[in-house]
């Protein structure tokens, strides 16, 4: 598993209400009873960079929104968590 994806999985799996599943380069997260799913994809790029994509999908409406950024080796994981928290605050909380 991609190390960055493993960190996201560990962080999001702390809450017992969340359900997570990892398939390939993607982590799928369900928050409590919310029918929408957050898909986090981490694809390694050249020279220690990882392209991270957050995508929200609703079972009745399909993909709703997505956002991508590049996480570099020199950036702390907390920068990626801040982006995740901002994205979650818009779509899930």
N, CA, C and O atoms as CSV, one atom per row, in Angstrom:
chain,resi,resn,atom,element,x,y,z
A,1,UNK,N,N,0.845,-1.180,0.000
A,1,UNK,CA,C,0.000,0.000,0.000
A,1,UNK,C,C,0.884,1.235,0.000
A,1,UNK,O,O,1.934,1.264,0.642
A,2,UNK,N,N,0.454,2.239,-0.718
A,2,UNK,CA,C,1.136,3.520,-0.754
A,2,UNK,C,C,1.228,4.077,0.673
A,2,UNK,O,O,0.220,4.107,1.378
A,3,UNK,N,N,2.406,4.517,1.110
A,3,UNK,CA,C,2.558,5.005,2.491
A,3,UNK,C,C,1.624,6.172,2.827
A,3,UNK,O,O,1.105,6.250,3.940
A,4,UNK,N,N,1.412,7.068,1.878
A,4,UNK,CA,C,0.517,8.201,2.132
A,4,UNK,C,C,-0.927,7.708,2.297
A,4,UNK,O,O,-1.656,8.191,3.164
A,5,UNK,N,N,-1.326,6.763,1.477
A,5,UNK,CA,C,-2.667,6.192,1.579
A,5,UNK,C,C,-2.838,5.472,2.917
A,5,UNK,O,O,-3.910,5.526,3.520
A,6,UNK,N,N,-1.788,4.801,3.380
A,6,UNK,CA,C,-1.826,4.125,4.679
A,6,UNK,C,C,-2.022,5.129,5.811
A,6,UNK,O,O,-2.730,4.837,6.775
A,7,UNK,N,N,-1.408,6.306,5.708
A,7,UNK,CA,C,-1.587,7.336,6.730
A,7,UNK,C,C,-3.016,7.864,6.733
A,7,UNK,O,O,-3.601,8.070,7.796
A,8,UNK,N,N,-3.584,8.085,5.535
A,8,UNK,CA,C,-4.983,8.504,5.463
A,8,UNK,C,C,-5.888,7.435,6.079
A,8,UNK,O,O,-6.799,7.756,6.841
A,9,UNK,N,N,-5.640,6.176,5.752
A,9,UNK,CA,C,-6.457,5.073,6.277
A,9,UNK,C,C,-6.382,5.015,7.797
A,9,UNK,O,O,-7.402,4.845,8.465
A,10,UNK,N,N,-5.191,5.154,8.340
A,10,UNK,CA,C,-5.031,5.117,9.798
A,10,UNK,C,C,-5.748,6.293,10.445
A,10,UNK,O,O,-6.386,6.131,11.486
A,11,UNK,N,N,-5.652,7.468,9.846
A,11,UNK,CA,C,-6.281,8.660,10.407
A,11,UNK,C,C,-7.801,8.562,10.348
A,11,UNK,O,O,-8.475,8.880,11.329
A,12,UNK,N,N,-8.348,8.132,9.227
A,12,UNK,CA,C,-9.801,8.068,9.068
A,12,UNK,C,C,-10.408,6.852,9.748
A,12,UNK,O,O,-11.599,6.855,10.060
A,13,UNK,N,N,-9.622,5.819,9.982
A,13,UNK,CA,C,-10.122,4.617,10.622
A,13,UNK,C,C,-10.202,4.709,12.133
A,13,UNK,O,O,-10.683,3.782,12.785
A,14,UNK,N,N,-9.731,5.828,12.706
A,14,UNK,CA,C,-9.757,5.988,14.161
A,14,UNK,C,C,-11.173,6.075,14.712
A,14,UNK,O,O,-11.427,5.641,15.836
A,15,UNK,N,N,-12.091,6.626,13.940
A,15,UNK,CA,C,-13.475,6.777,14.373
A,15,UNK,C,C,-14.230,5.489,14.055
A,15,UNK,O,O,-14.284,5.070,12.898
A,16,UNK,N,N,-14.812,4.860,15.077
A,16,UNK,CA,C,-15.509,3.590,14.881
A,16,UNK,C,C,-16.715,3.711,13.951
A,16,UNK,O,O,-17.152,2.714,13.376
A,17,UNK,N,N,-17.260,4.927,13.797
A,17,UNK,CA,C,-18.422,5.121,12.931
A,17,UNK,C,C,-18.026,5.086,11.456
A,17,UNK,O,O,-18.873,4.856,10.592
A,18,UNK,N,N,-16.748,5.311,11.165
A,18,UNK,CA,C,-16.280,5.311,9.780
A,18,UNK,C,C,-15.997,3.884,9.319
A,18,UNK,O,O,-15.488,3.056,10.075
A,19,UNK,N,N,-16.336,3.622,8.072
A,19,UNK,CA,C,-15.978,2.346,7.453
A,19,UNK,C,C,-15.010,2.652,6.327
A,19,UNK,O,O,-15.267,3.540,5.514
A,20,UNK,N,N,-13.903,1.932,6.267
A,20,UNK,CA,C,-12.903,2.166,5.232
A,20,UNK,C,C,-12.577,0.873,4.497
A,20,UNK,O,O,-12.664,-0.221,5.055
A,21,UNK,N,N,-12.202,1.024,3.243
A,21,UNK,CA,C,-11.757,-0.112,2.437
A,21,UNK,C,C,-10.703,0.401,1.460
A,21,UNK,O,O,-10.855,1.475,0.880
A,22,UNK,N,N,-9.650,-0.362,1.287
A,22,UNK,CA,C,-8.582,0.010,0.359
A,22,UNK,C,C,-8.590,-0.958,-0.816
A,22,UNK,O,O,-8.592,-2.177,-0.643
A,23,UNK,N,N,-8.596,-0.383,-2.017
A,23,UNK,CA,C,-8.521,-1.164,-3.245
A,23,UNK,C,C,-7.494,-0.485,-4.141
A,23,UNK,O,O,-7.703,0.635,-4.606
A,24,UNK,N,N,-6.388,-1.173,-4.377
A,24,UNK,CA,C,-5.330,-0.601,-5.212
A,24,UNK,C,C,-4.771,0.679,-4.625
A,24,UNK,O,O,-4.327,0.698,-3.478
A,25,UNK,N,N,-4.792,1.755,-5.412
A,25,UNK,CA,C,-4.281,3.057,-4.981
A,25,UNK,C,C,-5.365,3.929,-4.367
A,25,UNK,O,O,-5.161,5.131,-4.196
A,26,UNK,N,N,-6.519,3.346,-4.029
A,26,UNK,CA,C,-7.648,4.142,-3.532
A,26,UNK,C,C,-8.132,3.653,-2.172
A,26,UNK,O,O,-8.134,2.459,-1.871
A,27,UNK,N,N,-8.542,4.627,-1.367
A,27,UNK,CA,C,-9.155,4.381,-0.064
A,27,UNK,C,C,-10.581,4.900,-0.144
A,27,UNK,O,O,-10.805,6.044,-0.538
A,28,UNK,N,N,-11.546,4.067,0.227
A,28,UNK,CA,C,-12.954,4.449,0.230
A,28,UNK,C,C,-13.397,4.597,1.673
A,28,UNK,O,O,-13.121,3.737,2.510
A,29,UNK,N,N,-14.101,5.713,1.964
A,29,UNK,CA,C,-14.510,5.991,3.335
A,29,UNK,C,C,-15.988,6.345,3.362
A,29,UNK,O,O,-16.449,7.189,2.594
A,30,UNK,N,N,-16.733,5.687,4.265
A,30,UNK,CA,C,-18.121,6.032,4.558
A,30,UNK,C,C,-18.138,6.592,5.975
A,30,UNK,O,O,-17.581,5.995,6.897
A,31,UNK,N,N,-18.781,7.742,6.136
A,31,UNK,CA,C,-18.849,8.395,7.439
A,31,UNK,C,C,-20.211,8.144,8.067
A,31,UNK,O,O,-21.215,8.699,7.620
A,32,UNK,N,N,-20.250,7.314,9.096
A,32,UNK,CA,C,-21.500,7.040,9.796
A,32,UNK,C,C,-22.576,6.544,8.856
A,32,UNK,O,O,-22.357,5.600,8.097
A,33,UNK,N,N,-23.750,7.179,8.902
A,33,UNK,CA,C,-24.882,6.781,8.065
A,33,UNK,C,C,-24.977,7.591,6.782
A,33,UNK,O,O,-25.943,7.435,6.034
A,34,UNK,N,N,-24.013,8.442,6.509
A,34,UNK,CA,C,-24.018,9.255,5.291
A,34,UNK,C,C,-23.883,8.335,4.082
A,34,UNK,O,O,-22.956,7.526,4.035
A,35,UNK,N,N,-24.782,8.436,3.105
A,35,UNK,CA,C,-24.696,7.548,1.940
A,35,UNK,C,C,-23.562,7.910,0.977
A,35,UNK,O,O,-23.157,7.087,0.157
A,36,UNK,N,N,-23.054,9.132,1.077
A,36,UNK,CA,C,-21.961,9.542,0.195
A,36,UNK,C,C,-20.665,8.838,0.587
A,36,UNK,O,O,-20.463,8.486,1.750
A,37,UNK,N,N,-19.794,8.639,-0.394
A,37,UNK,CA,C,-18.516,7.969,-0.178
A,37,UNK,C,C,-17.389,8.913,-0.568
A,37,UNK,O,O,-17.437,9.558,-1.615
A,38,UNK,N,N,-16.382,8.985,0.283
A,38,UNK,CA,C,-15.165,9.720,-0.037
A,38,UNK,C,C,-14.155,8.730,-0.583
A,38,UNK,O,O,-13.836,7.732,0.063
A,39,UNK,N,N,-13.657,9.010,-1.768
A,39,UNK,CA,C,-12.611,8.179,-2.379
A,39,UNK,C,C,-11.333,9.007,-2.393
A,39,UNK,O,O,-11.300,10.108,-2.943
A,40,UNK,N,N,-10.285,8.467,-1.785
A,40,UNK,CA,C,-8.972,9.117,-1.781
A,40,UNK,C,C,-8.051,8.256,-2.632
A,40,UNK,O,O,-7.846,7.077,-2.343
A,41,UNK,N,N,-7.504,8.844,-3.669
A,41,UNK,CA,C,-6.587,8.125,-4.544
A,41,UNK,C,C,-5.206,8.760,-4.441
A,41,UNK,O,O,-5.072,9.981,-4.524
A,42,UNK,N,N,-4.189,7.937,-4.261
A,42,UNK,CA,C,-2.802,8.400,-4.178
A,42,UNK,C,C,-1.991,7.673,-5.243
A,42,UNK,O,O,-1.757,6.468,-5.149
A,43,UNK,N,N,-1.569,8.417,-6.252
A,43,UNK,CA,C,-0.817,7.832,-7.357
A,43,UNK,C,C,0.601,8.392,-7.347
A,43,UNK,O,O,0.791,9.597,-7.512
A,44,UNK,N,N,1.600,7.529,-7.154
A,44,UNK,CA,C,2.986,8.007,-7.158
A,44,UNK,C,C,3.359,8.627,-8.509
A,44,UNK,O,O,3.047,8.087,-9.570
A,45,UNK,N,N,4.024,9.761,-8.436
A,45,UNK,CA,C,4.548,10.451,-9.608
A,45,UNK,C,C,6.072,10.345,-9.548
A,45,UNK,O,O,6.601,9.644,-8.685
A,46,UNK,N,N,6.755,10.997,-10.407
A,46,UNK,CA,C,8.211,10.954,-10.376
A,46,UNK,C,C,8.800,11.715,-9.211
A,46,UNK,O,O,8.159,12.602,-8.647
A,47,UNK,N,N,9.998,11.376,-8.859
A,47,UNK,CA,C,10.831,12.055,-7.845
A,47,UNK,C,C,10.154,12.284,-6.501
A,47,UNK,O,O,10.220,13.384,-5.953
A,48,UNK,N,N,9.506,11.259,-5.968
A,48,UNK,CA,C,8.969,11.347,-4.611
A,48,UNK,C,C,7.691,12.135,-4.469
A,48,UNK,O,O,7.321,12.484,-3.348
A,49,UNK,N,N,6.999,12.431,-5.546
A,49,UNK,CA,C,5.738,13.145,-5.472
A,49,UNK,C,C,4.583,12.162,-5.585
A,49,UNK,O,O,4.699,11.110,-6.213
A,50,UNK,N,N,3.471,12.526,-4.966
A,50,UNK,CA,C,2.260,11.704,-5.036
A,50,UNK,C,C,1.096,12.612,-5.402
A,50,UNK,O,O,0.871,13.632,-4.751
A,51,UNK,N,N,0.357,12.243,-6.445
A,51,UNK,CA,C,-0.852,12.984,-6.794
A,51,UNK,C,C,-1.983,12.430,-5.941
A,51,UNK,O,O,-2.285,11.238,-5.988
A,52,UNK,N,N,-2.607,13.311,-5.160
A,52,UNK,CA,C,-3.693,12.936,-4.257
A,52,UNK,C,C,-4.990,13.515,-4.803
A,52,UNK,O,O,-5.064,14.701,-5.124
A,53,UNK,N,N,-6.007,12.672,-4.904
A,53,UNK,CA,C,-7.320,13.121,-5.358
A,53,UNK,C,C,-8.357,12.725,-4.326
A,53,UNK,O,O,-8.408,11.575,-3.890
A,54,UNK,N,N,-9.194,13.697,-3.933
A,54,UNK,CA,C,-10.348,13.442,-3.084
A,54,UNK,C,C,-11.569,13.526,-3.995
A,54,UNK,O,O,-11.722,14.498,-4.736
A,55,UNK,N,N,-12.432,12.525,-3.949
A,55,UNK,CA,C,-13.650,12.541,-4.753
A,55,UNK,C,C,-14.825,12.114,-3.898
A,55,UNK,O,O,-14.752,11.117,-3.180
A,56,UNK,N,N,-15.918,12.877,-3.975
A,56,UNK,CA,C,-17.147,12.547,-3.281
A,56,UNK,C,C,-18.124,11.950,-4.284
A,56,UNK,O,O,-18.366,12.522,-5.347
A,57,UNK,N,N,-18.681,10.798,-3.937
A,57,UNK,CA,C,-19.655,10.140,-4.797
A,57,UNK,C,C,-20.886,9.804,-3.971
A,57,UNK,O,O,-20.784,9.289,-2.857
A,58,UNK,N,N,-22.045,10.102,-4.529
A,58,UNK,CA,C,-23.315,9.779,-3.868
A,58,UNK,C,C,-23.972,8.657,-4.656
A,58,UNK,O,O,-23.975,8.696,-5.887
A,59,UNK,N,N,-24.535,7.649,-3.972
A,59,UNK,CA,C,-25.098,6.499,-4.693
A,59,UNK,C,C,-26.239,6.863,-5.647
A,59,UNK,O,O,-26.440,6.179,-6.650
A,60,UNK,N,N,-26.982,7.920,-5.351
A,60,UNK,CA,C,-28.102,8.313,-6.213
A,60,UNK,C,C,-27.709,9.331,-7.277
A,60,UNK,O,O,-28.375,9.430,-8.308
A,61,UNK,N,N,-26.642,10.088,-7.045
A,61,UNK,CA,C,-26.286,11.187,-7.935
A,61,UNK,C,C,-24.951,11.000,-8.651
A,61,UNK,O,O,-24.605,11.792,-9.527
A,62,UNK,N,N,-24.208,9.973,-8.291
A,62,UNK,CA,C,-22.902,9.742,-8.903
A,62,UNK,C,C,-21.844,10.680,-8.337
A,62,UNK,O,O,-22.014,11.212,-7.241
A,63,UNK,N,N,-20.743,10.889,-9.079
A,63,UNK,CA,C,-19.682,11.786,-8.609
A,63,UNK,C,C,-20.218,13.206,-8.424
A,63,UNK,O,O,-20.910,13.736,-9.294
A,64,UNK,N,N,-19.896,13.806,-7.300
A,64,UNK,CA,C,-20.376,15.150,-6.983
A,64,UNK,C,C,-19.257,16.178,-7.133
A,64,UNK,O,O,-19.452,17.233,-7.736
A,65,UNK,N,N,-18.091,15.866,-6.584
A,65,UNK,CA,C,-16.997,16.836,-6.585
A,65,UNK,C,C,-15.679,16.093,-6.451
A,65,UNK,O,O,-15.621,14.994,-5.899
A,66,UNK,N,N,-14.625,16.709,-6.964
A,66,UNK,CA,C,-13.283,16.165,-6.739
A,66,UNK,C,C,-12.280,17.303,-6.730
A,66,UNK,O,O,-12.500,18.369,-7.305
A,67,UNK,N,N,-11.180,17.039,-6.064
A,67,UNK,CA,C,-10.085,18.003,-5.985
A,67,UNK,C,C,-8.784,17.215,-5.933
A,67,UNK,O,O,-8.722,16.146,-5.326
A,68,UNK,N,N,-7.747,17.743,-6.570
A,68,UNK,CA,C,-6.445,17.065,-6.589
A,68,UNK,C,C,-5.338,18.024,-6.175
A,68,UNK,O,O,-5.449,19.239,-6.342
A,69,UNK,N,N,-4.283,17.459,-5.640
A,69,UNK,CA,C,-3.080,18.222,-5.330
A,69,UNK,C,C,-1.893,17.276,-5.357
A,69,UNK,O,O,-2.056,16.057,-5.314
A,70,UNK,N,N,-0.711,17.840,-5.428
A,70,UNK,CA,C,0.511,17.044,-5.419
A,70,UNK,C,C,1.179,17.175,-4.064
A,70,UNK,O,O,1.484,18.277,-3.609
A,71,UNK,N,N,1.399,16.051,-3.434
A,71,UNK,CA,C,2.096,16.001,-2.148
A,71,UNK,C,C,3.556,15.655,-2.436
A,71,UNK,O,O,3.846,14.618,-3.032
A,72,UNK,N,N,4.463,16.515,-2.018
A,72,UNK,CA,C,5.883,16.254,-2.249
A,72,UNK,C,C,6.505,15.626,-1.012
A,72,UNK,O,O,5.952,15.698,0.086
A,73,UNK,N,N,7.644,15.018,-1.205
A,73,UNK,CA,C,8.349,14.370,-0.103
A,73,UNK,C,C,8.734,15.374,0.981
A,73,UNK,O,O,8.779,15.029,2.161
A,74,UNK,N,N,9.011,16.618,0.581
A,74,UNK,CA,C,9.444,17.624,1.552
A,74,UNK,C,C,8.287,18.164,2.392
A,74,UNK,O,O,8.523,18.811,3.412
A,75,UNK,N,N,7.037,17.911,1.980
A,75,UNK,CA,C,5.890,18.390,2.749
A,75,UNK,C,C,5.556,17.407,3.857
A,75,UNK,O,O,5.644,16.192,3.681
A,76,UNK,N,N,5.177,17.947,4.982
A,76,UNK,CA,C,4.748,17.139,6.111
A,76,UNK,C,C,3.348,16.584,5.827
A,76,UNK,O,O,2.561,17.223,5.128
A,77,UNK,N,N,3.033,15.403,6.361
A,77,UNK,CA,C,1.720,14.806,6.152
A,77,UNK,C,C,0.619,15.701,6.694
A,77,UNK,O,O,-0.516,15.623,6.224
A,78,UNK,N,N,0.919,16.547,7.667
A,78,UNK,CA,C,-0.110,17.420,8.232
A,78,UNK,C,C,-0.694,18.352,7.172
A,78,UNK,O,O,-1.853,18.752,7.281
A,79,UNK,N,N,0.084,18.703,6.153
A,79,UNK,CA,C,-0.433,19.545,5.065
A,79,UNK,C,C,-1.529,18.805,4.305
A,79,UNK,O,O,-2.543,19.406,3.950
A,80,UNK,N,N,-1.343,17.527,4.053
A,80,UNK,CA,C,-2.361,16.714,3.376
A,80,UNK,C,C,-3.590,16.547,4.269
A,80,UNK,O,O,-4.719,16.575,3.779
A,81,UNK,N,N,-3.380,16.376,5.568
A,81,UNK,CA,C,-4.513,16.249,6.494
A,81,UNK,C,C,-5.329,17.532,6.558
A,81,UNK,O,O,-6.555,17.487,6.655
A,82,UNK,N,N,-4.653,18.675,6.505
A,82,UNK,CA,C,-5.371,19.961,6.503
A,82,UNK,C,C,-6.265,20.065,5.275
A,82,UNK,O,O,-7.400,20.533,5.372
A,83,UNK,N,N,-5.769,19.637,4.131
A,83,UNK,CA,C,-6.576,19.666,2.912
A,83,UNK,C,C,-7.752,18.700,3.021
A,83,UNK,O,O,-8.861,19.008,2.585
A,84,UNK,N,N,-7.502,17.533,3.603
A,84,UNK,CA,C,-8.581,16.565,3.795
A,84,UNK,C,C,-9.647,17.136,4.719
A,84,UNK,O,O,-10.837,17.023,4.427
A,85,UNK,N,N,-9.245,17.742,5.815
A,85,UNK,CA,C,-10.203,18.312,6.763
A,85,UNK,C,C,-11.027,19.416,6.115
A,85,UNK,O,O,-12.229,19.514,6.362
A,86,UNK,N,N,-10.396,20.247,5.291
A,86,UNK,CA,C,-11.131,21.302,4.585
A,86,UNK,C,C,-12.148,20.694,3.628
A,86,UNK,O,O,-13.287,21.154,3.558
A,87,UNK,N,N,-11.746,19.674,2.898
A,87,UNK,CA,C,-12.651,19.019,1.957
A,87,UNK,C,C,-13.811,18.349,2.691
A,87,UNK,O,O,-14.962,18.449,2.266
A,88,UNK,N,N,-13.506,17.672,3.784
A,88,UNK,CA,C,-14.553,17.020,4.578
A,88,UNK,C,C,-15.535,18.042,5.138
A,88,UNK,O,O,-16.737,17.780,5.180
A,89,UNK,N,N,-15.046,19.195,5.565
A,89,UNK,CA,C,-15.930,20.194,6.161
A,89,UNK,C,C,-16.955,20.711,5.140
A,89,UNK,O,O,-18.041,21.149,5.521
A,90,UNK,N,N,-16.617,20.661,3.868
A,90,UNK,CA,C,-17.544,21.101,2.828
A,90,UNK,C,C,-18.602,20.040,2.544
A,90,UNK,O,O,-19.784,20.362,2.425
A,91,UNK,N,N,-18.188,18.779,2.434
A,91,UNK,CA,C,-19.084,17.734,1.943
A,91,UNK,C,C,-19.641,16.794,3.009
A,91,UNK,O,O,-20.663,16.149,2.772
A,92,UNK,N,N,-19.006,16.697,4.166
A,92,UNK,CA,C,-19.443,15.673,5.096
A,92,UNK,C,C,-19.827,16.167,6.478
A,92,UNK,O,O,-20.581,15.477,7.165
A,93,UNK,N,N,-19.357,17.309,6.920
A,93,UNK,CA,C,-19.669,17.733,8.295
A,93,UNK,C,C,-20.259,19.108,8.313
A,93,UNK,O,O,-20.582,19.627,9.382
